[in-house]
Amino acid sequence: MAKVLIVEDEEGLLEGLEHNFKFEGYEVLTARNGHDGLKLALKQMPDIVVLDIMLPEKDGFTVLKELRQRHRDMPVLVITARNFEADVLKGFELGADDYLTKPFGVKELLA
Protein backbone atom coordinates (compact mmCIF):
# COMPACT_ATOMS: atom_id res chain seq x y z
CA MET A 1 0.00 0.00 0.00
CA ALA A 2 1.40 3.39 -1.00
CA LYS A 3 1.99 5.85 1.83
CA VAL A 4 1.29 9.59 1.58
CA LEU A 5 2.29 12.27 4.07
CA ILE A 6 0.10 15.38 4.10
CA VAL A 7 1.63 18.44 5.78
CA GLU A 8 -1.13 21.05 6.09
CA ASP A 9 -2.17 23.35 8.93
CA GLU A 10 -5.68 24.13 7.68
CA GLU A 11 -7.83 21.57 9.55
CA GLY A 12 -10.67 21.29 7.02
CA LEU A 13 -8.37 20.85 4.05
CA LEU A 14 -6.19 18.35 5.93
CA GLU A 15 -9.21 16.22 6.83
CA GLY A 16 -10.57 16.40 3.28
CA LEU A 17 -7.25 15.36 1.75
CA GLU A 18 -6.82 12.58 4.29
CA HIS A 19 -10.31 11.22 3.52
CA ASN A 20 -9.77 11.31 -0.25
CA PHE A 21 -6.36 9.65 -0.16
CA LYS A 22 -7.69 6.90 2.13
CA PHE A 23 -10.62 6.42 -0.25
CA GLU A 24 -8.10 5.95 -3.08
CA GLY A 25 -6.31 3.23 -1.07
CA TYR A 26 -3.38 5.15 0.39
CA GLU A 27 -2.01 4.81 3.90
CA VAL A 28 -2.14 8.42 5.18
CA LEU A 29 0.15 10.20 7.61
CA THR A 30 -0.55 13.80 8.62
CA ALA A 31 1.31 16.69 10.19
CA ARG A 32 0.03 20.17 11.05
CA ASN A 33 3.35 22.03 11.04
CA GLY A 34 6.63 21.96 9.16
CA HIS A 35 8.74 20.65 12.02
CA ASP A 36 6.54 17.57 12.55
CA GLY A 37 6.15 17.09 8.78
CA LEU A 38 9.89 16.93 8.20
CA LYS A 39 10.36 14.58 11.14
CA LEU A 40 7.62 12.23 9.87
CA ALA A 41 8.95 12.31 6.30
CA LEU A 42 12.44 11.32 7.42
CA LYS A 43 11.22 8.62 9.81
CA GLN A 44 8.35 7.07 7.80
CA MET A 45 9.74 7.50 4.25
CA PRO A 46 6.37 8.03 2.51
CA ASP A 47 5.93 7.38 -1.21
CA ILE A 48 4.82 11.00 -1.69
CA VAL A 49 4.66 14.17 0.39
CA VAL A 50 1.86 16.71 -0.10
CA LEU A 51 3.35 19.87 1.40
CA ASP A 52 1.78 23.24 2.16
CA ILE A 53 4.11 26.26 2.04
CA MET A 54 2.63 28.50 4.71
CA LEU A 55 3.06 26.38 7.85
CA PRO A 56 3.70 27.13 11.50
CA GLU A 57 7.10 26.39 13.11
CA LYS A 58 8.90 25.68 9.83
CA ASP A 59 7.63 26.85 6.43
CA GLY A 60 7.21 24.44 3.55
CA PHE A 61 10.14 25.86 1.56
CA THR A 62 12.47 25.08 4.48
CA VAL A 63 10.98 21.59 4.85
CA LEU A 64 11.42 20.97 1.12
CA LYS A 65 15.02 22.18 1.16
CA GLU A 66 15.94 20.02 4.17
CA LEU A 67 14.12 17.01 2.73
CA ARG A 68 15.96 17.33 -0.58
CA GLN A 69 19.31 17.51 1.22
CA ARG A 70 18.60 14.05 2.63
CA HIS A 71 16.27 12.32 0.13
CA ARG A 72 16.49 13.46 -3.47
CA ASP A 73 14.07 10.86 -4.83
CA MET A 74 11.05 11.34 -2.50
CA PRO A 75 8.28 12.94 -4.61
CA VAL A 76 7.00 16.23 -3.16
CA LEU A 77 3.85 17.98 -4.33
CA VAL A 78 3.65 21.56 -3.07
CA ILE A 79 0.21 23.03 -2.39
CA THR A 80 -0.34 26.66 -1.45
CA ALA A 81 -2.70 29.59 -1.65
CA ARG A 82 0.25 31.67 -2.86
CA ASN A 83 0.39 31.58 -6.64
CA PHE A 84 3.04 34.23 -7.19
CA GLU A 85 5.39 33.25 -9.99
CA ALA A 86 8.41 33.77 -7.69
CA ASP A 87 6.98 31.27 -5.17
CA VAL A 88 6.28 28.70 -7.86
CA LEU A 89 9.81 29.08 -9.24
CA LYS A 90 11.32 28.88 -5.74
CA GLY A 91 9.39 25.65 -5.11
CA PHE A 92 10.75 24.08 -8.28
CA GLU A 93 14.29 25.38 -7.60
CA LEU A 94 14.17 23.70 -4.17
CA GLY A 95 13.14 20.42 -5.77
CA ALA A 96 9.34 20.26 -5.82
CA ASP A 97 8.03 17.69 -8.29
CA ASP A 98 4.81 19.62 -8.88
CA TYR A 99 2.96 22.68 -7.59
CA LEU A 100 -0.79 23.15 -7.08
CA THR A 101 -2.43 26.38 -6.01
CA LYS A 102 -5.47 26.43 -3.73
CA PRO A 103 -8.27 26.00 -4.40
CA PHE A 104 -7.80 22.84 -6.45
CA GLY A 105 -9.96 19.88 -7.34
CA VAL A 106 -9.40 16.51 -5.69
CA LYS A 107 -9.22 14.79 -9.09
CA GLU A 108 -6.52 17.26 -10.16
CA LEU A 109 -4.52 16.47 -7.01
CA LEU A 110 -4.85 12.71 -7.33
CA ALA A 111 -3.78 12.84 -10.97
N, C-alpha and C positions, 0 to 999 in steps of 0.2 A: 504494500500500500504506500503510495506516495505521501510524503509529509510536507506540509506547507506551514511556514511561520508568518503570521500576520502581526505587524508592528504598527499599531494605530491607537491614538489616544481618544478618538471620538467614539464613545460607547456604542451609539446606535449603528454606526458604520461597521465597527469591529464585530458586533453581534451578527449583523447581516452578512458580512463576508464569511464569518465562521460558519454560519448556517449553510450558505451556498456551497462552500468548499466541502463541507461534510456531506451534503446532498450529492455532490459529484464524486464521492468516494475517497476523499483525501483524509488523512489524519491531520488534525489542525492543532497547532500551538499558537498561543497568543501572548503578546506583550503590549503594555500600555505606555511604555516610555522607551527611549533609545538605549539607555543603560541595560535594562532587562532584555530588550530585543537582541542586542549584540551578544550578551551572555548566553541566551538561549540558542542563538544561531551557532555559536562556537561549540556549545556543549551537545546540542541535539543534531547538528548537521542536516537541516531540512533539505528537501529536493528543490525548493524554491522559497524565496523570501519576498513577501509583499510589504513594502516599507514606505511609511508616510515620511514626509520631510519635516514638517513642523511638529516636533515631539518635545515633551518635557524631559529634562535631565541631560539628554544628549540628542542633538538634532539628527535627522536622517542622513544628511550629507556626511556627518562625522561617522555615523554607524557604517555607512557604505564604504567610506575610505578605510576604516579600520578592518572591516570585513574583507575587503579586497587585498589588504596587506597580508592577510592570513590564508584566504581561500579564494583564489582567482576564478575557480570554475563554478561556484555556487550561483545559480541564476537569481538575480535581484530585479524585481519589478517595482519601480518607484511610483507611488501615488501621492498626489498633492493637489491642493486647491490653488496653488501658485502656478500659473501657466506662463510666467515671464520667460522669454526666450533664453535669457542668461541662466535661469534656474534649470531649464531643460538641458542646456549645453553643459552646465556644471555637473548635472546628474550623469550624463553620458561620459564626460571626462573622468569622473570618479569611478566609472565602471558599471553603471546601470545597464541592464540588458534591454529594458524598455521603460517607458514613462507614460503614465496615464494621468490626465487631469480630472479632478472632481468637478462636477458630477460625472459619473461614467455608468454605463450599463453593465450588468452582471455578465451577460453573454460576451461583451467586449473584453472584460477582464479575464474570463475563463479561456477565451481564445488565445 
